[in-house]
Amino acid sequence: MLGSIGMPELLIIFTIAFFIFGAKRLPQIGKGFGDAVREIRGLGKTVTDVTDELEDEVHGVDRTVRQTLREAGEQIEDPVLARERHVAALRDSKREPGE
């Protein structure tokens, strides 16, 4: 946006501001504008920092959940395999010893 404003345009803007606000108020307005820009930049960094912290927290929770599910999956037997094993055991117990 400011890339299209050249030196002649800036001089016109400063001249109009000088006539509107006067020589005494112009430095105060400039300081206030600079402080506002500085504060906005600081808020942008704060938002970025908070976003990064939240992203790290979410990744940590994701890793913990995945690890817990992996461990739980190792402890819980697959129901289909458990049924097949049970049926096979029943068949073996019903077979007569001579077969």
ChimeraX commands (.cxc) that place a marker at each C-alpha (Angstrom):
marker #1 position 0.00,0.00,0.00 radius 0.5
marker #1 position 2.73,2.50,0.91 radius 0.5
marker #1 position 4.82,1.32,-2.02 radius 0.5
marker #1 position 2.75,3.44,-4.39 radius 0.5
marker #1 position 3.21,6.65,-2.36 radius 0.5
marker #1 position 6.22,8.60,-3.53 radius 0.5
marker #1 position 8.10,11.57,-2.11 radius 0.5
marker #1 position 5.86,14.24,-3.70 radius 0.5
marker #1 position 2.76,12.62,-2.21 radius 0.5
marker #1 position 4.38,12.42,1.25 radius 0.5
marker #1 position 5.35,16.10,1.08 radius 0.5
marker #1 position 1.75,17.04,0.25 radius 0.5
marker #1 position 0.43,14.91,3.14 radius 0.5
marker #1 position 2.93,16.43,5.62 radius 0.5
marker #1 position 2.17,19.97,4.43 radius 0.5
marker #1 position -1.59,19.46,4.88 radius 0.5
marker #1 position -1.00,17.89,8.33 radius 0.5
marker #1 position 1.24,20.85,9.27 radius 0.5
marker #1 position -1.47,23.34,8.37 radius 0.5
marker #1 position -4.22,21.38,10.13 radius 0.5
marker #1 position -2.42,20.48,13.39 radius 0.5
marker #1 position 0.32,23.10,13.63 radius 0.5
marker #1 position 4.01,22.83,14.42 radius 0.5
marker #1 position 3.50,22.10,18.14 radius 0.5
marker #1 position 1.09,19.19,17.76 radius 0.5
marker #1 position 2.74,17.46,14.79 radius 0.5
marker #1 position 5.57,15.82,16.84 radius 0.5
marker #1 position 3.04,14.59,19.41 radius 0.5
marker #1 position 0.89,13.07,16.68 radius 0.5
marker #1 position 3.95,11.42,15.13 radius 0.5
marker #1 position 5.01,9.98,18.50 radius 0.5
marker #1 position 1.49,8.68,19.14 radius 0.5
marker #1 position 1.41,7.09,15.69 radius 0.5
marker #1 position 4.82,5.48,16.26 radius 0.5
marker #1 position 3.73,4.15,19.66 radius 0.5
marker #1 position 0.57,2.70,18.15 radius 0.5
marker #1 position 2.52,0.96,15.38 radius 0.5
marker #1 position 5.01,-0.41,17.94 radius 0.5
marker #1 position 2.18,-1.74,20.12 radius 0.5
marker #1 position 0.44,-3.38,17.17 radius 0.5
marker #1 position 3.68,-5.11,16.19 radius 0.5
marker #1 position 4.11,-6.29,19.79 radius 0.5
marker #1 position 0.59,-7.71,19.81 radius 0.5
marker #1 position 1.33,-9.54,16.57 radius 0.5
marker #1 position 4.34,-11.19,18.21 radius 0.5
marker #1 position 2.27,-12.07,21.27 radius 0.5
marker #1 position -0.41,-13.71,19.13 radius 0.5
marker #1 position 2.28,-15.65,17.26 radius 0.5
marker #1 position 3.85,-16.81,20.53 radius 0.5
marker #1 position 0.50,-17.94,21.95 radius 0.5
marker #1 position -0.32,-19.74,18.71 radius 0.5
marker #1 position 3.03,-21.54,18.79 radius 0.5
marker #1 position 2.50,-22.56,22.42 radius 0.5
marker #1 position -0.97,-23.90,21.68 radius 0.5
marker #1 position 0.32,-25.81,18.67 radius 0.5
marker #1 position 3.07,-27.40,20.81 radius 0.5
marker #1 position 0.49,-28.29,23.46 radius 0.5
marker #1 position -1.81,-29.90,20.88 radius 0.5
marker #1 position 1.06,-31.92,19.42 radius 0.5
marker #1 position 2.01,-33.08,22.92 radius 0.5
marker #1 position -1.53,-34.19,23.68 radius 0.5
marker #1 position -1.74,-35.89,20.28 radius 0.5
marker #1 position 1.46,-37.85,20.99 radius 0.5
marker #1 position 0.18,-38.85,24.44 radius 0.5
marker #1 position -3.18,-40.00,23.06 radius 0.5
marker #1 position -1.54,-41.98,20.27 radius 0.5
marker #1 position 0.89,-43.62,22.73 radius 0.5
marker #1 position -1.96,-44.51,25.09 radius 0.5
marker #1 position -4.04,-45.97,22.27 radius 0.5
marker #1 position -1.04,-47.94,21.03 radius 0.5
marker #1 position -0.44,-49.36,24.52 radius 0.5
marker #1 position -4.14,-50.11,25.00 radius 0.5
marker #1 position -4.25,-51.83,21.61 radius 0.5
marker #1 position -1.41,-54.10,22.68 radius 0.5
marker #1 position -3.30,-55.05,25.86 radius 0.5
marker #1 position -6.71,-55.63,24.28 radius 0.5
marker #1 position -7.04,-58.79,22.25 radius 0.5
marker #1 position -8.78,-58.61,18.89 radius 0.5
marker #1 position -12.31,-60.02,19.46 radius 0.5
marker #1 position -12.37,-61.91,16.15 radius 0.5
marker #1 position -9.06,-63.61,16.85 radius 0.5
marker #1 position -10.13,-64.40,20.41 radius 0.5
marker #1 position -13.34,-66.03,19.11 radius 0.5
marker #1 position -11.44,-68.07,16.52 radius 0.5
marker #1 position -8.98,-69.23,19.18 radius 0.5
marker #1 position -11.84,-70.18,21.49 radius 0.5
marker #1 position -13.67,-72.13,18.74 radius 0.5
marker #1 position -10.46,-73.95,17.84 radius 0.5
marker #1 position -9.91,-74.85,21.49 radius 0.5
marker #1 position -13.45,-76.20,21.73 radius 0.5
marker #1 position -12.93,-78.30,18.60 radius 0.5
marker #1 position -9.70,-79.70,19.98 radius 0.5
marker #1 position -11.34,-80.59,23.29 radius 0.5
marker #1 position -14.25,-82.38,21.55 radius 0.5
marker #1 position -11.99,-84.50,19.38 radius 0.5
marker #1 position -11.47,-87.95,20.57 radius 0.5
marker #1 position -7.92,-88.95,21.39 radius 0.5
marker #1 position -7.68,-91.46,18.51 radius 0.5
marker #1 position -8.26,-89.05,15.62 radius 0.5
marker link #1:1,2 radius 0.2
marker link #1:2,3 radius 0.2
marker link #1:3,4 radius 0.2
marker link #1:4,5 radius 0.2
marker link #1:5,6 radius 0.2
marker link #1:6,7 radius 0.2
marker link #1:7,8 radius 0.2
marker link #1:8,9 radius 0.2
marker link #1:9,10 radius 0.2
marker link #1:10,11 radius 0.2
marker link #1:11,12 radius 0.2
marker link #1:12,13 radius 0.2
marker link #1:13,14 radius 0.2
marker link #1:14,15 radius 0.2
marker link #1:15,16 radius 0.2
marker link #1:16,17 radius 0.2
marker link #1:17,18 radius 0.2
marker link #1:18,19 radius 0.2
marker link #1:19,20 radius 0.2
marker link #1:20,21 radius 0.2
marker link #1:21,22 radius 0.2
marker link #1:22,23 radius 0.2
marker link #1:23,24 radius 0.2
marker link #1:24,25 radius 0.2
marker link #1:25,26 radius 0.2
marker link #1:26,27 radius 0.2
marker link #1:27,28 radius 0.2
marker link #1:28,29 radius 0.2
marker link #1:29,30 radius 0.2
marker link #1:30,31 radius 0.2
marker link #1:31,32 radius 0.2
marker link #1:32,33 radius 0.2
marker link #1:33,34 radius 0.2
marker link #1:34,35 radius 0.2
marker link #1:35,36 radius 0.2
marker link #1:36,37 radius 0.2
marker link #1:37,38 radius 0.2
marker link #1:38,39 radius 0.2
marker link #1:39,40 radius 0.2
marker link #1:40,41 radius 0.2
marker link #1:41,42 radius 0.2
marker link #1:42,43 radius 0.2
marker link #1:43,44 radius 0.2
marker link #1:44,45 radius 0.2
marker link #1:45,46 radius 0.2
marker link #1:46,47 radius 0.2
marker link #1:47,48 radius 0.2
marker link #1:48,49 radius 0.2
marker link #1:49,50 radius 0.2
marker link #1:50,51 radius 0.2
marker link #1:51,52 radius 0.2
marker link #1:52,53 radius 0.2
marker link #1:53,54 radius 0.2
marker link #1:54,55 radius 0.2
marker link #1:55,56 radius 0.2
marker link #1:56,57 radius 0.2
marker link #1:57,58 radius 0.2
marker link #1:58,59 radius 0.2
marker link #1:59,60 radius 0.2
marker link #1:60,61 radius 0.2
marker link #1:61,62 radius 0.2
marker link #1:62,63 radius 0.2
marker link #1:63,64 radius 0.2
marker link #1:64,65 radius 0.2
marker link #1:65,66 radius 0.2
marker link #1:66,67 radius 0.2
marker link #1:67,68 radius 0.2
marker link #1:68,69 radius 0.2
marker link #1:69,70 radius 0.2
marker link #1:70,71 radius 0.2
marker link #1:71,72 radius 0.2
marker link #1:72,73 radius 0.2
marker link #1:73,74 radius 0.2
marker link #1:74,75 radius 0.2
marker link #1:75,76 radius 0.2
marker link #1:76,77 radius 0.2
marker link #1:77,78 radius 0.2
marker link #1:78,79 radius 0.2
marker link #1:79,80 radius 0.2
marker link #1:80,81 radius 0.2
marker link #1:81,82 radius 0.2
marker link #1:82,83 radius 0.2
marker link #1:83,84 radius 0.2
marker link #1:84,85 radius 0.2
marker link #1:85,86 radius 0.2
marker link #1:86,87 radius 0.2
marker link #1:87,88 radius 0.2
marker link #1:88,89 radius 0.2
marker link #1:89,90 radius 0.2
marker link #1:90,91 radius 0.2
marker link #1:91,92 radius 0.2
marker link #1:92,93 radius 0.2
marker link #1:93,94 radius 0.2
marker link #1:94,95 radius 0.2
marker link #1:95,96 radius 0.2
marker link #1:96,97 radius 0.2
marker link #1:97,98 radius 0.2
marker link #1:98,99 radius 0.2
view
